[in-house]
Amino acid sequence: MSRITRNTVLFGAGEPGPGMPRRLSFTYRPRGGKTLHADILLGEDCGILEARFTGDFFVYPEEALEGLEEALRGCRDAGCIRARVAEAAGYATAVGFAWEALAERLAEEWMKACPHAAGTRG
């Protein structure tokens, strides 16, 4: 029985078969900040199919978080991930984490999960 810890790429019962989506899941808590949990569904090409963020942080306006989750869909490189988070930072206020730090952490975790596709560091 394997133990799931922070920063674990979740594949369900073993490695995914060809064409099967993979889950990237991590928990992020900056020093002095709030907990943010990311659950990302990756396609075979490492493109983001779905993103969900939960935790004890706040984002104003609230719709901005849903907008970020939608905007990340289709990203296939770290540069795209950073750009989408920067766009959200342009119109939303985050309490409990810094947008720039989130962008770097998301890009870093994506590059770990998709080393064959991580040629773009944006």
Buried (B, 14 or more C-beta within 10 A) or exposed (E): EEEEEEBBBBEEEEEBEEEEBBBBBBBBBBEEBBBBBBBBBBBEEBBBBBBBBEBEBEBEEEEBBEBBBEBBBEBBBBEBBBBBBEBBBEEBEBEBBEBEBBBBBBBBBBBEBBEEBBEBEE
